[in-house]
């Protein structure tokens, strides 16, 4: 904020029930399909797809490396189980990543948009 400006009630940040869910897909097509389906079903307000991240992981007793597409899924805590189930159904991996990080603070306008966009 510029010097002399004051926060109003509408500018305040507050704790939320919103979460950021992470998953990674093995192809751009799979990532796009998951993202589109989650938003279309109103399980997510927005999904960012970060292309070609390098992942190093242990699978079946060995260390491997793969190029993946990382999905950042903005949703609500109440929708997590439905998001998790949709990812499991849509994903090509045997054990797809699906972890949630709480969004503790955020702009009231953006958080309201998530709430309005997601149907729990």
MARBA-3410 file (N, C-alpha, C, O; in Angstrom, 1 decimal):
120
0.8,-1.2,0.0,0.0,0.0,0.0,0.9,1.2,0.0,2.0,1.3,0.6 ~ 0.4,2.3,-0.7,1.2,3.5,-0.7,1.1,4.2,0.6,0.1,4.0,1.4 ~ 2.1,5.1,0.9,2.0,5.8,2.2,0.8,6.6,2.3,0.3,7.2,1.3 ~ 0.2,6.6,3.5,-1.0,7.3,3.7,-2.3,6.6,3.4,-3.4,7.0,3.8 ~ -2.2,5.5,2.7,-3.4,4.7,2.4,-3.8,3.8,3.6,-2.9,3.4,4.3
-5.1,3.6,3.8,-5.5,2.8,4.9,-6.3,1.6,4.4,-6.9,1.6,3.4 ~ -6.2,0.5,5.1,-7.0,-0.7,4.8,-8.4,-0.5,5.2,-8.8,0.0,6.2 ~ -9.3,-0.9,4.3,-10.7,-0.9,4.6,-11.1,-2.4,4.9,-10.4,-3.3,4.7 ~ -12.4,-2.5,5.3,-12.9,-3.9,5.6,-12.8,-4.8,4.4,-12.5,-6.0,4.5 ~ -13.0,-4.2,3.2,-13.0,-5.0,1.9,-11.5,-5.4,1.5,-11.4,-6.3,0.7
-10.5,-4.8,2.1,-9.1,-5.1,1.7,-8.5,-6.1,2.7,-7.4,-6.6,2.4 ~ -9.2,-6.5,3.7,-8.6,-7.4,4.7,-8.5,-8.8,4.2,-9.2,-9.2,3.3 ~ -7.5,-9.5,4.7,-7.2,-10.9,4.4,-7.8,-11.7,5.6,-7.8,-11.2,6.8 ~ -8.3,-12.8,5.4,-8.8,-13.6,6.5,-8.6,-15.1,6.3,-8.3,-15.6,5.1 ~ -8.7,-15.9,7.4,-8.5,-17.3,7.3,-9.6,-17.9,6.5,-10.7,-17.4,6.5
-9.3,-19.1,5.9,-10.3,-19.6,4.9,-10.5,-21.1,5.1,-9.7,-21.8,5.8 ~ -11.5,-21.6,4.4,-11.7,-23.1,4.2,-11.2,-23.5,2.8,-11.5,-24.6,2.4 ~ -10.5,-22.7,2.1,-10.0,-23.0,0.8,-8.7,-23.8,0.8,-7.9,-23.6,1.8 ~ -8.5,-24.6,-0.2,-7.2,-25.4,-0.3,-6.7,-25.3,-1.7,-7.3,-25.0,-2.6 ~ -5.4,-25.7,-1.7,-4.7,-25.8,-3.0,-4.3,-27.3,-3.1,-3.6,-27.8,-2.3
-4.9,-28.0,-4.1,-4.6,-29.4,-4.3,-3.6,-29.6,-5.4,-3.6,-28.9,-6.4 ~ -2.6,-30.4,-5.1,-1.5,-30.7,-6.1,-1.7,-32.1,-6.7,-1.9,-33.0,-5.9 ~ -1.5,-32.2,-8.0,-1.3,-33.5,-8.6,-0.4,-33.2,-9.8,-0.3,-32.1,-10.3 ~ 0.1,-34.3,-10.4,1.0,-34.2,-11.5,0.5,-35.3,-12.5,0.2,-36.4,-12.2 ~ 0.6,-34.9,-13.8,0.1,-35.8,-14.9,1.3,-36.1,-15.8,2.3,-35.3,-15.9
1.3,-37.2,-16.4,2.4,-37.7,-17.3,2.4,-37.1,-18.7,3.3,-37.3,-19.5 ~ 1.3,-36.4,-19.1,1.2,-35.7,-20.4,0.4,-34.5,-20.3,-0.4,-34.3,-19.4 ~ 0.6,-33.6,-21.3,-0.2,-32.3,-21.3,-1.6,-32.7,-21.6,-2.5,-32.0,-21.0 ~ -1.9,-33.7,-22.4,-3.3,-34.0,-22.6,-4.0,-34.5,-21.4,-5.1,-34.1,-21.1 ~ -3.4,-35.3,-20.6,-4.0,-35.8,-19.3,-4.2,-34.7,-18.4,-5.2,-34.6,-17.7
-3.2,-33.8,-18.3,-3.3,-32.6,-17.4,-4.5,-31.7,-17.8,-5.3,-31.3,-17.0 ~ -4.6,-31.5,-19.1,-5.7,-30.7,-19.6,-7.1,-31.3,-19.3,-8.0,-30.6,-19.0 ~ -7.1,-32.6,-19.5,-8.4,-33.3,-19.3,-8.8,-33.2,-17.8,-10.0,-33.0,-17.5 ~ -7.9,-33.5,-16.9,-8.2,-33.4,-15.5,-8.6,-32.0,-15.1,-9.6,-31.8,-14.4 ~ -7.8,-31.0,-15.6,-8.2,-29.6,-15.2,-9.5,-29.2,-15.8,-10.4,-28.7,-15.0
-9.8,-29.5,-17.0,-11.1,-29.1,-17.6,-12.3,-29.8,-16.9,-13.3,-29.2,-16.6 ~ -12.1,-31.1,-16.6,-13.2,-31.8,-15.9,-13.4,-31.3,-14.5,-14.6,-31.1,-14.2 ~ -12.4,-31.0,-13.8,-12.6,-30.5,-12.4,-13.3,-29.1,-12.4,-14.2,-28.9,-11.6 ~ -13.0,-28.2,-13.3,-13.6,-26.9,-13.4,-15.0,-27.1,-14.0,-16.0,-26.4,-13.5 ~ -15.2,-27.9,-15.0,-16.5,-28.1,-15.6,-17.5,-28.7,-14.6,-18.7,-28.3,-14.5
-17.0,-29.6,-13.7,-17.9,-30.2,-12.7,-18.1,-29.3,-11.5,-18.8,-29.6,-10.5 ~ -17.4,-28.1,-11.5,-17.4,-27.2,-10.4,-16.8,-27.7,-9.1,-17.2,-27.3,-8.0 ~ -15.9,-28.6,-9.3,-15.1,-29.1,-8.2,-13.9,-28.2,-7.9,-13.3,-28.3,-6.8 ~ -13.5,-27.4,-8.9,-12.4,-26.4,-8.7,-12.8,-25.1,-9.4,-13.5,-25.1,-10.4 ~ -12.3,-24.0,-8.8,-12.5,-22.7,-9.4,-11.6,-22.5,-10.6,-11.9,-21.9,-11.6
-10.3,-23.0,-10.4,-9.3,-22.8,-11.4,-8.2,-23.9,-11.2,-8.0,-24.3,-10.1 ~ -7.6,-24.2,-12.3,-6.5,-25.2,-12.3,-5.4,-24.6,-13.1,-5.6,-24.4,-14.3 ~ -4.3,-24.3,-12.5,-3.1,-23.9,-13.3,-2.3,-25.2,-13.7,-2.2,-26.1,-12.9 ~ -1.8,-25.2,-14.9,-1.0,-26.3,-15.4,0.4,-25.8,-15.7,0.6,-24.9,-16.5 ~ 1.4,-26.3,-14.9,2.8,-25.9,-15.1,3.4,-27.0,-15.9,3.5,-28.1,-15.5
3.9,-26.6,-17.1,4.4,-27.6,-18.0,5.8,-28.2,-17.7,6.7,-27.5,-17.2 ~ 5.9,-29.4,-18.0,7.2,-30.1,-18.0,8.1,-29.8,-16.8,9.2,-29.3,-16.9 ~ 7.6,-30.2,-15.6,8.4,-30.1,-14.4,9.1,-31.5,-14.3,8.6,-32.5,-14.7 ~ 10.3,-31.5,-13.8,11.1,-32.7,-13.6,10.8,-33.3,-12.3,10.8,-32.6,-11.3 ~ 10.4,-34.5,-12.2,10.0,-35.2,-11.0,11.0,-36.4,-10.8,11.2,-37.2,-11.7
11.6,-36.4,-9.6,12.4,-37.5,-9.2,11.7,-38.3,-8.1,11.3,-37.6,-7.1 ~ 11.5,-39.6,-8.2,10.7,-40.3,-7.3,11.1,-41.7,-7.2,11.8,-42.3,-8.0 ~ 10.7,-42.4,-6.1,10.9,-43.8,-5.9,9.7,-44.6,-6.2,8.6,-44.2,-5.8 ~ 9.8,-45.6,-7.1,8.7,-46.4,-7.5,9.1,-47.8,-7.7,10.1,-48.0,-8.5 ~ 8.5,-48.7,-7.1,8.8,-50.2,-7.3,10.3,-50.5,-7.0,10.9,-51.2,-7.8
10.8,-49.9,-6.0,12.1,-50.2,-5.5,13.3,-49.4,-6.2,14.4,-49.7,-5.9 ~ 13.0,-48.5,-7.1,14.1,-47.8,-7.8,13.7,-46.3,-7.9,12.6,-45.9,-7.8 ~ 14.8,-45.6,-8.1,14.7,-44.1,-8.2,14.5,-43.8,-9.7,15.3,-44.3,-10.5 ~ 13.5,-43.1,-10.1,13.2,-42.8,-11.5,13.1,-41.3,-11.6,13.0,-40.5,-10.7 ~ 13.0,-40.8,-12.9,12.8,-39.4,-13.2,11.9,-39.4,-14.4,11.9,-40.2,-15.3
11.0,-38.4,-14.3,10.0,-38.2,-15.4,9.7,-36.7,-15.6,9.8,-35.9,-14.7 ~ 9.3,-36.4,-16.8,8.8,-35.0,-17.1,7.3,-35.1,-16.9,6.6,-36.0,-17.4 ~ 6.7,-34.2,-16.1,5.3,-34.2,-15.7,4.8,-32.8,-15.9,5.5,-31.8,-16.0 ~ 3.4,-32.7,-15.8,2.7,-31.4,-15.8,2.1,-31.3,-14.5,1.2,-32.1,-14.1 ~ 2.5,-30.3,-13.7,2.0,-30.0,-12.4,0.7,-29.3,-12.4,0.6,-28.2,-13.1
-0.3,-29.7,-11.7,-1.6,-29.1,-11.6,-1.8,-28.5,-10.2,-1.6,-29.1,-9.2 ~ -2.1,-27.2,-10.2,-2.4,-26.4,-9.0,-3.9,-26.2,-9.0,-4.4,-25.4,-9.8 ~ -4.6,-26.8,-8.1,-6.1,-26.9,-8.1,-6.6,-26.0,-7.0,-6.4,-26.4,-5.8 ~ -7.4,-25.0,-7.3,-7.9,-24.1,-6.2,-9.4,-24.6,-6.0,-10.2,-24.6,-6.9 ~ -9.6,-25.0,-4.7,-11.0,-25.5,-4.4,-11.2,-25.3,-2.9,-10.5,-24.5,-2.2
-12.2,-25.9,-2.4,-12.6,-25.8,-1.0,-12.3,-27.1,-0.2,-12.3,-28.2,-0.8 ~ -12.2,-27.0,1.1,-11.9,-28.2,1.9,-13.1,-29.2,1.8,-12.9,-30.4,1.7 ~ -14.3,-28.7,1.7,-15.5,-29.5,1.6,-15.5,-30.3,0.3,-16.2,-31.4,0.2 ~ -14.8,-29.8,-0.8,-14.8,-30.5,-2.1,-13.6,-31.5,-2.2,-13.5,-32.1,-3.3 ~ -12.7,-31.6,-1.2,-11.5,-32.3,-1.4,-11.8,-33.8,-1.8,-11.2,-34.3,-2.7
-12.7,-34.5,-1.1,-12.9,-35.9,-1.4,-13.4,-36.1,-2.8,-13.0,-37.0,-3.5 ~ -14.3,-35.2,-3.3,-14.8,-35.3,-4.7,-13.7,-35.0,-5.7,-13.6,-35.7,-6.7 ~ -12.8,-34.1,-5.4,-11.6,-33.8,-6.2,-10.7,-35.0,-6.2,-10.3,-35.4,-7.3 ~ -10.4,-35.5,-5.1,-9.5,-36.7,-5.0,-10.1,-37.9,-5.8,-9.4,-38.5,-6.5 ~ -11.4,-38.1,-5.6,-12.0,-39.2,-6.4,-12.0,-39.0,-7.9,-11.8,-39.9,-8.7
-12.2,-37.8,-8.3,-12.2,-37.4,-9.7,-10.8,-37.6,-10.3,-10.6,-38.2,-11.4 ~ -9.8,-37.2,-9.5,-8.4,-37.3,-10.0,-8.1,-38.8,-10.1,-7.5,-39.2,-11.1 ~ -8.5,-39.6,-9.1,-8.2,-41.0,-9.2,-8.9,-41.7,-10.4,-8.3,-42.6,-11.1 ~ -10.1,-41.3,-10.7,-10.8,-41.8,-11.9,-10.2,-41.4,-13.2,-10.1,-42.2,-14.1 ~ -9.8,-40.1,-13.3,-9.3,-39.6,-14.6,-7.9,-39.8,-14.9,-7.4,-39.8,-16.0
-7.1,-40.1,-13.8,-5.6,-40.2,-13.9,-5.2,-41.5,-14.6,-5.8,-42.5,-14.4 ~ -4.1,-41.4,-15.3,-3.5,-42.6,-15.9,-2.5,-43.3,-14.9,-2.2,-44.5,-15.2 ~ -2.1,-42.7,-13.8,-1.2,-43.3,-12.9,-1.9,-44.3,-12.0,-3.1,-44.1,-11.7 ~ -1.2,-45.3,-11.6,-1.7,-46.3,-10.6,-2.0,-45.6,-9.3,-3.0,-45.8,-8.6 ~ -1.0,-44.7,-8.9,-1.1,-44.0,-7.6,-0.9,-42.5,-7.9,0.3,-42.1,-7.7
-1.9,-41.8,-8.3,-1.7,-40.4,-8.6,-1.5,-39.5,-7.3,-2.1,-39.8,-6.3 ~ -0.6,-38.6,-7.4,-0.4,-37.6,-6.4,-1.7,-36.9,-6.1,-2.4,-36.5,-7.1 ~ -2.1,-36.7,-4.9,-3.3,-35.8,-4.5,-3.1,-35.4,-3.1,-3.4,-36.1,-2.2 ~ -2.5,-34.2,-3.0,-2.3,-33.6,-1.6,-2.9,-32.2,-1.6,-2.9,-31.5,-2.6 ~ -3.3,-31.9,-0.4,-3.9,-30.6,-0.2,-3.1,-29.7,0.8,-2.6,-30.2,1.8
-3.0,-28.4,0.4,-2.3,-27.5,1.2,-3.4,-26.4,1.6,-4.0,-25.9,0.7 ~ -3.6,-26.1,2.9,-4.6,-25.1,3.3,-4.1,-23.7,2.8,-3.0,-23.4,2.9 ~ -5.1,-23.0,2.3,-4.9,-21.6,2.0,-5.3,-20.8,3.3,-6.5,-20.6,3.5 ~ -4.4,-20.4,4.0,-4.7,-19.8,5.3,-5.1,-18.3,5.2,-6.0,-17.9,6.0 ~ -4.6,-17.6,4.2,-4.9,-16.2,4.1,-5.1,-15.9,2.6,-4.5,-16.7,1.7
-5.8,-14.9,2.2,-6.0,-14.5,0.8,-6.9,-13.3,0.7,-7.5,-12.9,1.7 ~ -6.9,-12.7,-0.5,-7.7,-11.5,-0.7,-9.2,-12.0,-0.6,-9.6,-13.0,-1.1 ~ -10.0,-11.2,0.0,-11.4,-11.5,0.2,-12.1,-11.7,-1.1,-13.0,-12.6,-1.3 ~ -11.8,-10.9,-2.1,-12.4,-11.0,-3.4,-12.1,-12.3,-4.1,-13.0,-13.0,-4.7 ~ -10.8,-12.7,-4.1,-10.4,-14.0,-4.7,-11.0,-15.2,-4.0,-11.5,-16.1,-4.6
-10.9,-15.2,-2.7,-11.5,-16.3,-1.9,-13.0,-16.4,-2.1,-13.5,-17.5,-2.2 ~ -13.7,-15.3,-2.2,-15.1,-15.3,-2.5,-15.4,-15.9,-3.9,-16.3,-16.7,-4.1 ~ -14.5,-15.6,-4.9,-14.7,-16.1,-6.2,-14.5,-17.7,-6.2,-15.2,-18.4,-6.9 ~ -13.5,-18.2,-5.4,-13.4,-19.6,-5.3,-14.7,-20.2,-4.7,-15.2,-21.2,-5.3 ~ -15.2,-19.6,-3.7,-16.4,-20.1,-3.0,-17.6,-20.1,-4.0,-18.3,-21.1,-4.0
-17.7,-19.1,-4.8,-18.8,-19.0,-5.7,-18.7,-19.9,-6.9,-19.7,-20.3,-7.5 ~ -17.4,-20.3,-7.2,-17.2,-21.1,-8.4,-17.3,-22.6,-8.1,-17.5,-23.4,-9.0 ~ -17.1,-23.0,-6.8,-17.1,-24.4,-6.4,-18.4,-24.8,-5.8,-18.8,-24.1,-4.9 ~ -18.9,-25.9,-6.2,-20.1,-26.5,-5.6,-19.7,-27.7,-4.8,-19.3,-28.7,-5.3 ~ -19.8,-27.6,-3.4,-19.3,-28.7,-2.6,-20.3,-29.8,-2.6,-20.1,-30.8,-2.0
END
